Amino acid sequence: MDVPNQRKLNTVVIPTLGGVGIFIGVNISTLIFLPDIKLTELRFLYAAIIMMFFIGLEDDLLVISARKKFLVQVAASFLLVVMGDFQITHAYGLFGINEFPTWFGIPLTVLIFLFLINAINLIDGIDGLAAGIGVLICSVTGLWFYGVGALGYAIISTAVAASLLAFMRFNLFSDKNKIFMGDTGSLILGVILGVIAITFNELNASVAQPFHFNHAPLMVIGLLIVPVTDTIRVFAIRIYHKKSPFSPDTNHIHHLLIKAGLPHLAASCLLFGYTIFFTMLALTLPLYVDITTGFVLL
């Protein structure tokens, strides 16, 4: 249960095991529709998901140390990058770089996984926000994966989006049977969105028009603009005040919107619109500027 305190926005005790439902929904869906698709790297994705599931479940039930949780995140990230080969190699000319060498790409991708896992966890502070962002990203990338023939990733994206929509029915639109996704859900979502973002970036280098994006990294940043900018912002504030970047506070953008008087639904919808705006901006900027200028502007 999520017990209210001075940092929480809920005023009553609410169950935090929505992530268990998301985990079951994603796994049943993909088990039904994926058996004939041979993607060996997906075994490592599901291994990482299971690792996140159990460490998140333990944290939701017992509350564990941040150090233990972080070590499991590091292990899952290395599993995905080294054994699953989910690595960033294509930079599309960003800062004059077209391809990253392996010695640089592996640690960079591990850091990106760790950043995204924690970023999704940090924005899960108001009803529907993390789930809604996940639905938006998985819907856009799922259609793209389907268009380029990457059916395995299209099925995963669709399964995640549908499971999150079912969760939102009870998180955002229910008072009587309300539930939170907890760390179980946010850690799983962070891993999956990391894989989707990196796979989108890598596959884009080899697809033809009309599905090819010359500035794929900008598209990824546009879709992830809320967790990326909010996490960088709160980390900078905490470090400036000589605190641990992982120390909890109420400086997140969703906290500020609630303090400004917006209800949860309105605050989440505002941040969905914010994401859509920056995604459209990421699509438009390449028409006028090069990728490096577009990256800085975004």
Disulfide bonds with the S-S distance in Angstrom:
none
